[in-house]
Amino acid sequence: MNTTALTRAERITAWQWVHNSTGYDLIRMFLGAALLVRGIYIALNPGALTDLAGGRPLDWTSYYIMIAHIAGGLLLLIGWLTRFGALIQIPVLVSAVFFVDIQTGLARDDQSLELSGLVLMILAVILIFGPGRLSLAYRRFRSKIGDG
């Protein structure tokens, strides 16, 4: 058995355990940026939301979706009030999964149901576990919560 390879594997594993929260933070930041961009796109192209909803006219909900994506996406991206940012997104995604995308089913070319379900699951995880270490909240409250 090659002890050098085993030592290298152990070093990689040790590095991964020390830095595993970084992956979580990167997913949170990417999701926040994607939702922020989607909210800006909806604000600039109001008809796009009607198209996403299968042509059904939208009223106040379209403004909620736009504001939730912009504000919630920004909060997720920077890691401040992160649970609130995730919470305001969840009704939008629940509606997308259970009222819009489920009608068209699985295995579509655009994979809307699968993607909406994945985003909903990630938002639920963020709601439970919070912002992570690469966040403004962690920097602000680090002295009170410690490194644990």
Secondary structure, 3 states (H helix, E strand, C coil): CCHHHHHHHHHHHHHHHHHHHHHHHHHHHHHHHHHHHHHHHHHHCHHHHHHHCCCCCCCHHHHHHHHHHHHHHHHHHHCCCHHHHHHHHHHHHHHHHHHHHHHCCCCCCCCHHHHHHHHHHHHHHHHHHCCCCCCHHHHHHHHHHCCC
